Amino acid sequence: MNDSLLYRPPSFFERLSLAALFPLDQPLEVELGCGDSTLIVELARRHPDRNFLGVERLLGRIRKLDRKGRRLGLANLRGLRIEAAYCLEYLLPPACVSALHVYFPDPWPKRKHWRHRLVNQRFPALAAAVLVPGGRVHLRTDDPPYFAQMREVFAQDPRFTAEDPPPALAELLTDFEREFLAQGKPTHRVSYRLCGGAAAP
């Protein structure tokens, strides 16, 4: 498999065409800020019956997704180089995502910078717009104040119900997470399910 897995849409002002992204019509999972892509590549390898889109702003990181995915011959994996927040609000089509993954986003620790956080007051509504009924949001962070904010904004949206992350997903670690755990630094996790309809696969 020699073709690049990195997708450049014909327009950054129109919603993505999933048919142009993936050869098969399958449930879609999206990682917003996929970093070095360790986790999303492993998810794609384990679940050939699902499609996976990694979103990352930094070129060096998204190229790692391309290299790793092509090495494994993953036809169900694509990468998109763009800001995660922009992709969520303007590029993902409505009701097309079965799971959103957000792992260790920049915590912007100074209070005056909190408005830059990806998971903010608007995030649950934006997530609800792109998720299928029963779709899930999986969150992880090493920053306790940010984790508290994540839980607070989702608690204010009655469309979402908190859940424990699925065990098979919880066992997969990002590179950041391995570093934190090696340093004895705890990480925090929670998942949310969009109410209504059957649970997404």
C-alpha positions in Angstrom: 0.0 0.0 0.0 1.9 3.1 -1.3 -0.8 5.7 -1.5 -0.7 8.4 1.2 -3.2 8.1 4.0 -3.2 11.8 4.5 -6.3 13.4 3.0 -6.5 16.9 1.6 -10.1 17.9 1.1 -11.0 19.9 -2.1 -12.4 22.6 0.2 -11.8 23.5 3.9 -15.2 25.4 3.8 -17.4 22.4 3.1 -18.2 19.2 5.0 -16.1 16.2 4.3 -17.3 13.5 2.0 -16.8 10.2 3.8 -17.2 8.4 0.5 -14.1 10.2 -0.8 -12.2 9.4 2.4 -12.7 5.7 2.8 -13.3 2.9 0.3 -15.9 1.2 2.5 -19.0 2.6 4.2 -18.4 1.6 7.9 -18.9 3.2 11.3 -16.5 6.2 11.7 -14.3 7.0 14.8 -12.4 10.2 15.0 -9.4 11.2 17.2 -9.2 14.9 17.7 -5.5 15.7 18.2 -4.0 12.2 17.4 -0.5 13.1 18.4 2.0 10.5 17.2 -1.0 8.3 16.2 -0.1 5.3 18.3 -3.6 4.7 19.7 -5.6 5.3 16.5 -3.3 3.2 14.4 -3.8 0.3 16.9 -7.6 0.8 16.9 -7.6 0.7 13.1 -5.5 -2.5 13.1 -7.8 -4.2 15.6 -11.1 -3.1 14.0 -11.0 -3.5 10.2 -14.8 -3.2 10.3 -14.6 0.5 11.3 -13.1 3.6 9.7 -10.7 5.9 11.7 -9.8 9.5 11.1 -6.9 11.1 12.9 -7.0 14.9 13.1 -3.7 16.7 13.9 -2.4 20.2 13.3 1.4 19.4 13.4 2.8 18.0 10.1 5.5 15.8 11.7 2.9 14.1 13.9 0.4 13.5 11.1 3.1 12.1 8.9 3.7 9.4 11.6 0.1 8.3 11.1 0.7 8.0 7.4 3.9 6.0 7.8 2.6 3.6 10.5 -0.7 3.1 8.7 0.8 2.3 5.3 3.3 0.0 6.9 0.4 -2.0 8.3 -1.7 -1.7 5.1 -4.6 -0.1 6.8 -7.2 0.9 4.3 -9.6 2.0 7.1 -7.3 4.8 8.4 -6.9 8.4 7.2 -5.2 11.5 8.5 -6.3 15.1 8.2 -4.0 18.0 9.0 -6.0 20.8 10.6 -7.0 22.2 13.9 -9.2 19.8 15.8 -11.7 22.4 16.9 -12.2 23.6 13.3 -12.6 20.0 12.0 -15.2 19.3 14.7 -17.3 22.4 14.0 -17.0 22.9 10.3 -15.8 19.7 8.5 -17.3 16.6 10.1 -20.8 15.9 8.6 -23.8 15.8 10.9 -24.5 12.5 12.7 -21.7 10.6 11.0 -19.3 9.7 13.9 -19.8 6.7 16.3 -17.0 7.7 18.6 -14.9 10.8 19.3 -11.5 10.3 21.0 -9.8 13.2 22.8 -6.7 12.2 24.6 -4.4 14.6 26.6 -5.4 17.8 24.8 -3.4 21.0 25.7 -4.7 21.9 29.2 -3.9 25.7 28.8 -3.3 25.8 32.6 -3.5 29.6 33.0 -7.1 30.6 33.7 -6.9 33.5 31.2 -6.1 30.9 28.5 -8.9 28.4 29.3 -11.0 29.7 26.4 -8.5 28.0 24.1 -9.2 24.5 25.5 -10.7 22.1 23.0 -13.2 20.7 25.6 -15.0 23.9 26.6 -18.6 25.0 27.1 -19.4 24.5 23.4 -17.8 21.1 23.0 -20.8 18.9 24.1 -23.1 20.6 21.6 -20.6 20.3 18.8 -20.0 16.7 19.6 -23.7 15.9 19.7 -24.1 17.4 16.2 -21.6 15.0 14.6 -22.3 11.9 16.7 -24.8 9.2 15.7 -27.5 8.4 18.3 -25.8 6.3 21.0 -22.4 7.6 19.9 -19.6 8.1 22.5 -17.0 10.7 23.5 -13.9 9.2 25.1 -11.8 11.7 27.2 -8.4 11.5 28.9 -6.2 14.1 30.6 -3.4 14.3 33.1 -4.6 17.7 34.3 -7.0 17.6 37.3 -8.6 21.1 36.8 -9.1 20.3 33.1 -10.7 17.0 34.0 -13.1 18.8 36.3 -14.0 21.2 33.5 -14.6 18.3 31.1 -17.0 16.7 33.6 -18.7 19.9 34.4 -19.5 20.9 30.8 -20.9 17.4 30.0 -22.9 17.3 33.2 -24.7 20.5 32.0 -25.8 18.8 28.8 -28.7 16.3 29.5 -28.2 14.6 26.1 -25.0 12.9 27.5 -24.7 10.1 30.1 -21.3 9.4 31.8 -19.9 5.9 31.5 -16.7 4.0 32.3 -14.5 3.7 29.2 -14.8 0.2 27.6 -12.1 -2.1 29.0 -10.7 -3.0 25.5 -10.2 0.8 24.9 -8.9 1.5 28.4 -6.1 -1.0 27.9 -4.7 1.0 25.0 -2.3 3.8 26.0 -1.0 6.8 24.1 2.7 7.6 24.2 2.0 10.6 26.5 0.1 8.3 28.9 3.0 5.8 29.1 5.3 8.7 30.0 2.9 10.0 32.7 2.5 6.5 34.2 6.2 5.9 34.2 6.6 9.1 36.2 3.9 8.0 38.6 1.6 10.7 37.4 -2.1 9.6 37.4 -4.3 10.1 34.4 -8.0 10.7 34.4 -10.6 9.1 32.0 -14.3 9.3 31.4 -16.6 8.5 28.5 -20.0 9.9 27.6 -22.8 8.4 25.5 -25.2 10.5 23.5 -28.7 9.5 24.5 -31.3 8.4 22.0 -31.4 5.4 19.7 -29.4 2.3 19.9 -25.8 2.4 21.2 -23.2 2.9 18.5 -20.9 -0.1 17.9 
